[in-house]
Amino acid sequence: MTNFSDISASIADAAQSAGNSVVTVVGGGPVSGTVIADGQVLTVAHVLHGDEVSVWTADGQERPGTVLGRDPVTDLALVRVEGLNVAPFAPSAGARPGELLLAVGRPPHGLQVSLGLMEREGAPERGPLRGWLEAGAAPFRGVSGGALVDARGGLVGVLNAGLRRGSLLAVPVARALKAAEALAAHGRMPRGYLGLATQPVHFPDPAQAEQGQADQWDEARRGRPGPHRHGPQGWGPDQRGPWGRGGRGGPWGRGPRGRGGRVGLTVVQVEDGSPAAQAGLLVGDVVLALDGEALRDPRELLERVRERAGETLSLRVLRGGQETDLTVTVGER
């Protein structure tokens, strides 16, 4: 059985190896930087005050760097450093839930490491942390821009401690490298759009709706002793009629977050000449799914196409009571 000292030594060796590919970036407050390619460093954008920075390597050498571009969504900036003789990280082959991770930073005082854990498979696809990994490690000053690596030294993500107080998050490596490629080529990250406005709509399950209506009418009859008398289950504004308490609810449930049924996005506007218009979307259509994944609210649709400019996606649409599939090419802004 491997003893504790062997485990500790292995972690220290992995940290030292990963630390050789992490630099210090000074362009405002000092932060870390992750070397992803020959002469290319990814760091956080929010601390960089200009386009000229200083980059310090593990062996104490200082080199000038130039910011090629910034992406406000991922808070990443790509820095080009001439003559940077530092081996870049290779992307992780895929860290599994439960694997140990290392959050590696290089503040001005030198290499610093925090031990983390891969808490889940991939980044969340919904919610406030959509598209971000939780490092499962303690944040420390200057760690932003550093590398989240697995036990094999593969890059899992680029760290950011400034997005959620007390938490250390990371841009997943695939997303980070995609942003870097765009920043190197264009100086910005193209934003995808469809050119339509939507609002959520709820379709209750027919069986549940029919049963709910029957139950509520029975309840109303039992609680209504006479046409001019309002008992505790009568028809007053604060009582319960067949449509639920105070006129709300009823057989159609409680809207998009109610139980049962389906949720879609009703198209209320389509921009002329937009990707949505070219795909044949019409006002009144109900978008049910994007690339086979259900949609629940307009913000989710916007987020899911934002980083997919130029890609061709499928839309499941309800039109005139019939479901159909449309193909749309995400536009760029």
N, C-alpha and C positions, 0 to 999 in steps of 0.2 A: 504494500500500500504506500502510495506517495505520502511523504511526511510534509508537515507544514512548511519547513524551511525550503524544501524543493519547490513547493507552490509559490512561496514568496519570492524566491530567486527567479523563477520563470516569469512572474509578473513584472519584476524589476527589469529583466532583460527585454521583455516586450515593450515596456515603457521607454526604455533607452533607445531601442531601435526605432520606435514610432516617433520619438522626439527629434530624431535627426531630420525628419521631413516636416517639422513644424518650426516656423520662424516667428520673430517678433516684428510687428508692423507698427510704425509710428507715423501717424498723419493727423494727430489729434491726441486723444487718449491712447496709450499703448495697448494693443491687443495682439492676439495671436494670428497666424496665417497658416494655411494648409497648402503645401506644394502638391499640385495635381498634375502638372506637366512640366516639360522643360521650360524654365523661365516664367511659369505661371503660378500665381498664388491666389487662393480664394480667402477672403476675410469678410468681416462684417462691414456693411456700408455706413451705418448710422454714426460711426465715430470719425469718419474721414472728412476733414474740413476742406480738402482740395484734391487736386489730381496728382500731386507729387508727394511721395512718401519715402520713408527710410525703412529698409528691411535688414534685420539682423539675423544671421544664421546661427546654428548651434555652435559653430567654432568661433564665434565672436566677430565675424566679418560683417561690415556694413556695406550695403549696396543701395543705390537709388532705385526707386520703383515708380511706375506710372500707372495710374488707374485707367483701365481701358473702358470700364463701364460699370454701372450700378443697376441692381434690380431691387426696387423697393418692396416687392412682394415677398421675396425670400430674404431680404436684407443682406444680399451678397454683393461684394465688389470683387472684380477681377483685376489683379495687379500684375503688370509685366515687369520682370526684373532681368535686365541684361547681365549675362555672365554668372547666373545663379547656378552654382555647381552642387545642387542638392537633388537627391533621388526623389522622384514623386511617389506618392502612394498609389497602390493598385486598388481598384474597387473591391469591396468585400464580395466573396462568392455567395454570401447570404447567411447572416447571423440568425440563429434560431432562438425562439423564446427560451429564457433561462440561461443563455450564454453570458459569460462575463464580458464586459466591455471596459475600455479605458478611455476616459476623457483626457486628452493630452493637450496642454497649453504651454505657451512659452511667454510668460510675463517678463518684464525687464530683468527681474532677479534670476531668471533661468527656468529650466524645465520644471513643470508642476503637473501632477497627475491625480485624477480622482477615479475611483473604481465604481463602475456602474453595472447595470444588468439589462439585458434585452428583455423588456417586459411583455412585448406582444409582437406578433408577426406583422411587419409592415407598419406604415403610418396610417392613422385614422382617415377614413374617407368622408366622414361627416363630423360636424361639431367644430368648436373653436380651435382645436388642434389639428384640423384637417391638413394633411400634407406635411406634418412635423412628427419627428420621433422624440419620445421622452428618453433622455439618456440614462435615467436611473442613477445618476451620479450627482455628487454635491458640486454646485458651482463655486468658482473662486475668481478673484479679480484677475482680469486679463485672459480668461479662458475663451472668450468669444472669438470666433474665427479659427479656433483650434480644431483638432481632429478627434472624432469618435471612431475608435478602431476595435476590431474584434481580436480574439486570441491568436489569430493567424497573421495579424498585422494589416488586414484589409481595411480599407476606409469604409466605414458605415455611414458617416455623415459629417457635416461641418457644423460646429457647435455655436450656440447663441444663448447667452445668459440674460439678455436684455428684453426678452419678450414676455416673460411670465415671472413675476417676482418669486424668488426663492427656488425656481426650477431651472434646469438646464435642458434645453431643447436642441435638436439638430435637424438641419435640412438633409433629407435622405440623399445618399451619394448619387443616385441616378438623376434626381431632380437638380442637385447641385452641379453636376457635370453638364447637364442640358443647359442650365443657365450660363455656365462658363463658356460653352460653345457659342451661344448667341451673343454674349457680351464681347467675345473675341472677334466675332464676325461683324457685328452691327453696333456695338457700344451700348446696347440696350436689349431687354428681353421683350420680343414681340408679344402682344397680348391678343388672345383669341376672342372673337365675338361672333354672335349669330345675327344680331340686329332685330331683336324682338323683345316685347314686354309681355310678361305673364303674371298671372295671379293664381293661387292654389284653389283647387276645387275638390270636393269630397264626394265620392260615389259610394253610398252605403251598400252593404251586402243585401241583396233582395230578400233573402230568407230572414235575416235579422231585422230588416226594416218592417217586413210584414208581421213578424211575431211581436216586435216592439210596439207597433201600432195597436195590435189587438190587445196586448197586455195593458197599455195605457188607457185605451177606451174602457176596458173592464174596470180599471182602477178609478177612472173618472165617474163611471156610473155608480160605483159603490160609495164614493165620497160626495155625491151630489143629491141630497135628500129632496130638494124641491127647486122650482125655477127661481124662487126669490130668496133662497136661503143658501149662504155660503158656509159650509162646514170646513173643517181643517184641510180637506182635499177638494175644495170647491174651485170657483172660477175667478177669484179675486186676483189682483196683480201680484200678490205675494203667495198665491196658492198654486196648486198643481192641477191643471187641466190636461187634456190628452196630448198637449204639445210640450209638456214638461213644466218645471217650476218657473213661474213668472213669464210664461210664453216662450221660454228658451228650450233648446234641445229638441225633444220629440223623436219621432220615428227615424229621423235622419241623423241621429247621433250628435256629437258635439263638434263637428267640423273635422279638419284634417287630422287632428290628434285623437279623434274618437276611435272606438273599437270597431274592427271589422270594416269591410268595404275597401275601396281603392282611393288613392289620391293622385291627382294629376295637376298639370299646369295649363290653365286656359290662356290661349294667346289673345291678348287684347290690343296688340299693335305690332305691325310688321313694317320695318323701314324699307322704303323703295330701293331696289337694287342691292339689298343686303344679302348675305349668305342664306338667311331664312327665306327671303323672297325667292331667290333663285332655286331653292330646294322645293318650292311649292307650298310652303306653309301659309295658311290663311287665318285671318281673324276668326275666332270661334273654335278653331282646332284645340284639342286637348293633348298636350304632350305627356305621355305616360312614362317613357323610359328613354334614356340616352345610352346607346351602345349596350342595351340589354339590362341596364341598371335603373331601377325605379327612381323617380324624382318626387321630392316632397315639398320643396319650396323654391321660389325664383332665385334666391341667392345661391342655392346648391347648383342650379343649372349654370349660372355665371361662373362659379368657381371651377366647375368641371370642364369648361371649355377655355378658361383663361390662359392656360399654358399649353394649349393644343392647336395653336395657329397653324393652318396649312393641312391639318389632318382631316381625313374623311370619316365621318361618324354616321351611325344610323339612329334615326328617331322613330320611336313607336308612337303613333298618333291616332287619336280617336276622332273621327269625322263622320257626322251624320249617323252615329250609332254603330259604325263599322271601324275596326282597327286596321291600320295600314302602316307600312314601313316606308319612310322617306330617307334619302341619303343627302347629307349636308356636308359641305367643305367649310371648315371653320375659317372665318376671315381674320385679318390681322389689322391691328391698330397700334 
